[in-house]
Amino acid sequence: MSETLLDVQGLSCPLPVLKANKALRALPPGGRLVVLATDPAAARDFPAYCAETGHALLEAGEAEGIWRFVLQKKEAA
């Protein structure tokens, strides 16, 4: 499955989640979005965003100050 990359490094809360929300709307159901962020708040924000919206958080991790999240858009209702 193809993935879309969203690089929001250098942006602060709430911009990473807002930009991810916009990017997810453009994806088909089941589409994957890889987000790269440097804001430490993203570690809380993305799990909360996925819990609230129903999108799946498939992966979350940090290496050398860069957070990487893999989100999967929920299937159409």
C-alpha positions in Angstrom: 0.0 0.0 0.0 1.3 3.4 -0.9 2.1 6.0 1.8 1.9 9.8 1.7 4.6 11.7 3.6 3.8 14.8 5.5 6.9 16.6 6.9 5.9 19.0 9.7 9.3 19.3 11.3 9.8 22.7 12.9 6.0 23.3 13.4 4.5 23.6 16.9 1.2 22.4 18.3 -1.5 22.4 17.0 -0.1 22.7 13.4 1.2 19.2 13.0 -2.2 17.6 13.8 -4.1 20.2 11.8 -1.9 19.6 8.7 -2.3 15.8 9.2 -6.0 16.2 9.4 -6.1 18.1 6.1 -3.8 15.5 4.4 -5.9 12.6 5.6 -9.0 14.1 4.1 -7.4 14.0 0.7 -6.5 10.2 1.1 -8.9 7.4 0.2 -10.3 5.2 3.0 -7.5 2.9 4.2 -4.8 5.3 2.9 -1.7 5.7 5.0 0.0 9.0 6.1 3.5 9.1 7.4 4.1 12.2 9.6 7.5 13.5 10.6 7.4 16.0 13.5 9.8 17.6 15.9 7.4 19.0 18.4 7.5 16.9 21.6 3.8 17.5 22.1 3.1 15.4 19.0 3.7 12.3 21.1 0.5 13.1 23.0 -1.4 14.9 20.2 -1.4 12.2 17.5 -2.7 9.3 19.7 -5.4 11.6 21.1 -6.3 12.7 17.6 -6.6 9.1 16.3 -8.7 8.1 19.4 -11.1 11.0 18.7 -11.4 10.6 15.0 -11.3 6.9 14.5 -8.2 6.9 12.3 -5.7 4.2 13.2 -2.3 5.0 14.7 -0.2 2.1 13.3 3.2 3.3 14.4 4.7 6.0 16.7 8.4 6.4 17.5 11.2 8.9 18.0 14.7 8.8 16.8 17.2 11.7 17.1 14.5 14.2 18.0 12.3 13.4 15.0 8.9 11.7 15.7 7.5 9.4 13.1 3.8 8.5 13.1 2.0 6.3 10.6 -1.7 6.9 10.5 -4.3 5.0 8.5 -7.4 6.7 7.4 -10.6 5.0 8.7 -12.8 3.2 6.3 -15.8 5.0 4.9 -18.9 4.7 7.1 
